[in-house]
């Protein structure tokens, strides 16, 4: 096992937006700081950038270094962080010098790595063709549409395809960098390094747990009221026939129009809405898992866990621990619209420490702790 040379790319001819510095700093922290007690020699980090002649705006920085894009070839590992937003959002071409340099580095035997939207650079170079890859979940649809030869997976934190590795966005880059250390220097070194960085050596689940599952925007004004009606009754049994009847359409017409407007089927739309409500309840309340399943319309705790593991990638308990409720925040019950909310007026049973009984139990516990302390 050996560390080797890591070439970190800063794309040619552009400044680095300040909001991208975090992803750039991850490989600098992991590979750039020597750890002689863990492995000696450590990685040889080289920042490979082109001098842009100064910052282009108050929010951009440039890197001055003696290494350029020609130095990518011959490095053991080449890492590309985020590419310019215009290349992702507006389809502007990536710097041709960067694309050519990435191809040369790969041909020379380099291990190619992308963080976040850096996957667009590897894809443009043709290095992801026929491979499974990922990027930030907000941009995976664009990656798949622009590069149809790439098998895009938006559910994982990173993909290791041997000599080409890709990560999801932001902190997922740290997961991948620690994975590289684990591959190169072993689990013990990676675990010790993670401890020093005060991060878990391995996080459960993938980026699916961070994806926004709310309803896609739709221009079909005729569907808006029925979708809002359904979102207020997610705890009740709902079928395509129910939704179609509410929309005054045949089930076939409703299916076709919803699919055209949102890109998803009625049953998938309902599942995503229920999962989104369950996520909100797990984040904002201390309701038991069984109650979350009931209020979100996913049924039993086992059924909730099944769908969470399949669609979100983690269990409801792991999700709640990943998105803990702020201390002192009361546990609001779910809000229902229309008749469903009126049906629950005065009937909902408060739970947790927000109830009077809960406050009394908390007071008794506090008194008991005081007596134990005195004793």
N, C-alpha and C positions, 0 to 999 in steps of 0.2 A: 504494500500500500504506500502511495506517495501523494504529495500535494501537487507540486508542479506549478506552472505559470498560468495565471488567470488574467485575461485581457478583457477589460471592462470598456464597452463602447459608449462614446458620446457621439450621436449622429453628426455628420459633417454639415457645416454651414449654418447651424442654428444655435441659438442660445438655449439654456436649460431653464424652463419655467420653475419658479421657486417651489411650486406644489409638486414637482417631480423629484425634488431633492431627496425625499424620503426613500423612494425606490432605488435611487442611485447610491444612497448611503448604506443600504443593506449589504451589498457585496463588499463595499469598502470596510464595513465593520467586521464581517465574517472572515474575509480573506486578507484584509490589509493590515490587521493588527497582529503582530507575531505572538504566538503562544508557545514559547520554547519548552515549557514544562509538559505540554500536551503532545507536541510533535515538533521535531527539529531536524531539518528545516521546515518552516511553515510555508504557506503559499507565497509566491512572488506575484503581487498584484501590480498590474500596469494599466494606467488610464490611457486609453487610446482615443485621442480626440483631435479635431482640427481647430486651429486658432481662428476664431471668428472676428477678431479685431476689437473686441469689447462687447459689453452688454447691449442688447438691442432695445431694452426697456427697463424701467425700474424694477420689474418683476422677473427679469431673466439674468442668468449668470452664464459665464463661459469658463471652460477649464483650459488651463495652459499646461501642457505636458510635453515631454520630449518624445513621446510615443504617438504615432499616427495610425491611420487605418492600415497602412502597409505592414504594421507590426502584428496584425491579427494572425496572419499566417505564421505558423510555428508555435503559437500558444497552445498549451494543453487544453484550456477551457476558454471559450469566448462567450461573454455575457452581454446581451442587448437588453437595456431597460426600455422604458416607455418611448414610443416614437411620437412625433409632434401630433397634436390633436387634429390639425388640418389633414394629415395623412389618413387619419381614422374616420373623422366625421365628414370631411368634404371630398375624400378620395384623391387628394393631391398626391403626386408621386413621391416616393421616398428618395432620398439622395442616391443617385446612381452609384456614386463612389462607395457608399456603405454597402449596397446590395452586392456589388462586385467583390468587395473585400470579404464579405461573409461567405461567398461561394469559394473564394480562394482558401479561406481558413478551413472550411469544411473539407475541401479537396486535399488539404495538407494533413488531414487527420485530426483536426481539432474537435473537441466536444462542444456542441453548440447549445446555448442556453438562452432562453428569453424570459423576461419578467413582464407581467401585465401585457400591454400592447406591443411590447417588443416582438411578440409572435407575428405581427404584421410584417416586420422586416425579414424574419426567417421565411415566412410564407412567400414574400415577394422574391426572395432568392431561390425559391423552389425547394427549400430544404424540408418543408413539411408535407410535400406531396405524398399521398398514400400513407401518411402517418396520423396517429391520434395526437391531438394537441389541445391546449386550452389557453385562455386569456381571461381578463377581467370579465365577469358575467355580463356587465353592461355593454360589452363590445363583441361577445362571441357570435351573435347573430350576424353582425357586419363581417366578421372574419370568415364565417361559413359562406356567406353570400358572395364575397369577393374572391374567395379561394375555394372553389367547390371540390378540389382534389384533396383538401384537408379534412380529416375526420374530427370535427370539433366537439369536444366534451365540455359542457358548461357546468358540470356538477362537481368537479374535483378541484383540489387546491393546486395540484401539479400533476404532470404526466412525465414519466421517465420512459423514454423509448430508446434506451441505450445510449447512442451517441448524440441524440437530440432530446433536450428536455425543455418543457414549457411550464410556466406557472400562471395562476390566476393573478388578480391584481393586489397591489399594495402589500399587506403583511404576508400574503401567500408567497411572496418572493423570499421572505425569510424562511418559510417552511422548506422551500426548494433548496436554498443555499445550505441549510443544515443537513438536508438529505444528501447533497453533494459531499459534504464533509464526512457523513456517515459512510458513503460509498468509498471515499478515498482513504480515510484514516480510521474507520471503524466506529462502532456504536459508542464505545466508552468516550472517545474524544468528542464526538458530536454531543453526547449527553452533558459532558462537563462544560463544553462551550455554551450550550443552551442555558445551563445553570448560571454561568457568568453573565449572560445577557438577560437573565431573569425572564426567560420565556420557556414554554413547554417544548421538550425535544420533539414531540409529535402531537398534533392536535387531532381530536376525533372528528370524523365527518369531512365533508368537502365544502366548496363554496356555495352549494345549493342551499345551505342554511341561511345564507345572507341575501338570497335572491328575493326581490320584491314580487310577491305572488298576487298583488292586487289586480283588478280587472284591467285588461288592455284598453286603451282609448278607442272609442268607436265614433264614427261619423253618422251612424244610423240612429237618428233621433227617435225612431219608432221603437227601438229596443231599450232606450235609456230607462223609461219608467218601469218596465218589467224586470230589468236587471236590478234596479234599486229595490223594488218590491221583494225580489228573491233574497237580496243581501240582508234584508230585515227579518228573514225567516229561515236562516240557515240551520237553526236547531230543529226544524220540522222536516218531515219527509217531503222531498220535492222531486218531481219527475219532469221529463221533457213535455209530457202532455199537460202538466200543471202550468208550466211556463208558456207553452203555446196557447193554451186557453186564455191565460191572462193577457197575452199579446194579441188575442183575436186572430190567430193564425192557425193553419194546420201544423202538426208536428213537423212534417217534412219542410214546409216553408220556413218555420222558425229555425230549424237546424241549419238550413242553407244560409239564412241571413245572419245568424250568429257566427257561423264559421267564416263567412265573408268579412264580417265586421271586426271580429276579434282574433281570427286565426286559430281558434280552438273550438272544440265541440261543446255542446251544452253540459254533458256530464263532466268533462274535464274542467270547464269553467266553474261548475259547482264545487268540484273537489278543490280547485285552487282557492276559491273564496273561503271554503271551510278551513283549509290549512292556514290561510292568511289570518282568519279570525282566531284560530287556535294559537298561532304565533303571538298575536297581540295579547291574548289572555295570559299566555305563559310569561310574556315580558312585563305586563302591567299589573298582574294580580298574583296572589298566593293561593289561588283556587287549587284544590286537588286535581290530579291528572284526570280522574274519573269525571269530575265536573266539567273540566275543559272539553273533554270528548263529548259530553252531553250537550253543552251549550253551543259547540261548533258544528253539531250535526254529524260528527264522525263516530258517534256511538260509544262503545265501551272503551276502557283504557287500552285494552289489547288492540282494538281496531285503530285507535289513535296512534299507538306506537308503530303499528304496521305501516300506516301511511306516512308517518314522519320518517321512519327509516328508509322507506322506498323513495320518497319524493324530496325530503330535506337532507337526508344522509346522516342524521343523528337521532337519538331518542328524544322524546319531549323533555326528560330530565336533563340531558346534556344541553339541549337548547336553552332551557331556563337558566342553567348555570352560566352559559355563554353570554346571555343577555339579562343580567340580574336586575330586579326592580330597585330603583333608587331608595335608600334608607329613608323611612319616614313617609314614603308615598302611600296613601291609602289605596286599598284594593277596589278599584271601580268595577262594577258589574258591567257586562256587555250591554251595549245600547242596541235596542231593537226598534225598528220603525213601524209605523202603521198599527194594524190591529194586534200584531204580536206583542208590541210594547204595551198597549193598553191592557191586554190580557194579563200581563205580568205586574201591572200596577198594584202595589201592596201585597203581592204574592211572593215576590222573590225573597229567599231566605238569606240574610247577610251571613258572611262567613269570615273566619280568621280573626285577627286581633282587633279589627275595626268594630266588631259587635260589642254590645254591652257585656255579654258573658265573657268575651275574649279579654276585655279590659279588666274585668274582675279576676280572671285567671292570671293575668299578667301581674296584677297588684299582689295576689297571693304568692306568686313565685318570687316577687321582689321582697316581700316580707320574710318569706322563708330563707332567702339568701342572706338577708340581714341577720336573722337569728343564727344561721350557721356561722357567719363571720364573727359575730359576738362570741358565740360559744367556743 
